[in-house]
Amino acid sequence: MRILLDECVPNPLKREFADLDIKTVREMGWSGTKNGVLLKLISESEFTIWLTSDRNIKYEQNLQQAGIAVIVMVARTNRISDLLPLIPKVRETLFTVKPGELIEVGSY
């Protein structure tokens, strides 16, 4: 499993997944890339999971066609303090989400 952490998620959150193969959009040199192009880059770079807090992604992109799993963290804000409580469920979901599937973790 290769995970890409979206740029709308605070980079320090990567530490919560240090035992996994995870990269940030910034590390990949993809900062500022629009979601459609980013989805293509993700797929071409053999990432299997896109971890984001962008709740609109499910309305904007054809995730099934891209063949990548997406986990959307849903919290009051995208601040690390609001996202940290979601980490246990996100980690659990990493091992059950399937390609082309979008799963929202959390609630607001």
Residue pairs with C-beta under 8 A, 6 or more apart in sequence:
1 20
1 21
1 48
1 49
1 94
1 95
2 21
2 22
2 23
2 45
2 46
2 47
2 48
2 49
3 17
3 20
3 21
3 22
3 23
3 47
3 48
3 49
3 50
3 51
3 94
4 22
4 23
4 24
4 25
4 28
4 42
4 45
4 47
4 49
4 50
4 51
5 11
5 13
5 14
5 17
5 22
5 23
5 24
5 25
5 51
6 25
6 50
6 51
6 52
6 53
6 54
7 24
7 25
7 26
7 30
7 31
7 32
8 52
8 53
8 54
8 78
9 51
9 52
9 53
9 73
9 78
9 83
10 78
10 79
10 80
10 83
11 24
11 26
12 80
13 80
13 83
13 84
13 87
14 22
14 24
16 84
16 87
16 91
17 91
20 94
22 51
23 47
25 31
25 33
25 38
28 41
28 45
30 38
30 41
33 41
35 54
35 57
35 60
35 61
36 60
36 61
39 50
39 61
39 63
39 66
39 68
40 66
42 50
42 66
42 68
43 66
43 67
43 68
47 68
48 68
48 69
48 99
49 68
49 69
49 70
49 71
49 94
49 97
50 68
50 69
50 70
50 71
51 70
51 71
51 73
51 90
52 70
52 71
52 72
52 73
53 72
53 73
53 74
53 75
53 78
53 83
54 72
55 72
55 74
55 104
57 63
57 70
57 72
57 102
58 70
58 72
58 102
63 70
63 100
63 101
63 102
64 100
65 100
66 100
67 99
67 100
68 99
68 100
69 97
69 98
69 99
69 100
69 101
69 102
69 103
70 97
70 101
70 102
70 103
71 90
71 93
71 94
71 97
71 102
71 103
71 104
71 105
72 102
72 103
72 104
72 105
73 83
73 86
73 90
73 104
73 105
73 106
74 86
74 104
74 105
74 106
74 107
74 108
75 82
75 83
75 85
75 86
75 106
75 108
76 82
76 108
85 106
86 105
86 106
89 105
89 106
90 105
93 103
93 105
97 103
